[in-house]
Amino acid sequence: MMGFIQLGDVAIGVAFRVGEKSADKLAELRSRLDKESLRTAGEAWARWTVFAERGAAERERGVRGAQRAVDAAVEKLAHSSIVERVVDAQLDRVFGILEKDPDRVRGLVRGQRDSIVGEAVGRVRTVASAGDSAVDRLTLRMRRGEAP
């Protein structure tokens, strides 16, 4: 177990060293750019644009890599045997409860049915009302002698 902890410390140490080196390189680059005489502002802008494009590309590549790693970890976890055992145990428990007290499910199903029927009736009433309004407008136009 101690080896895993040490590997974590090594990874953290490496990450910090990379950060320090990056900061050193950036300072060196700034210094070089300050010392070099740039002929035009366009040349300076072109250099910064190249750096910005590279940075954006690397950032996006890193984000995609992180997304792939998280997706793979979640996929592996979701299909692991321990998760399957936990889910099976919970399903067995729930089915046992429902087997002993089926009225729990009946009330839920009845409530869902009533809700779905109520929603359907509401939609039919709305559409019928809109149809009535359209017919009323049409008949009013016909009484006035307007073309539909």
NORWOHU-V417133 format. One line per field, one symbol per residue. phi: phi as a letter, one per 40 degrees, with the letter a starting at -180 (. if undefined). psi: psi as a letter, one per 20 degrees, with the letter a starting at -180 (. if undefined). A space follows every 10 residues. Layout:
phi: ???
psi: ???
This chain:
phi: .ccccccccc cccccccccc cccccccccc ccccccccca cccccccccc cccccccccc cccccccccc dcccccccbc cccccccdcc cdcccccccc bccdcdcccc cccccccccc cccccccccc cccccccccc ccccgccc
psi: hhhhghhghg ggggghgggg hggghggggg gghhhqopgr hhggggghgg ggggggghgg gggggggggg ggggggghjq hhghgggggh gggghgghhh mihggggggg ggghgggggg gggggggggh gggggggghg ghhijqp.
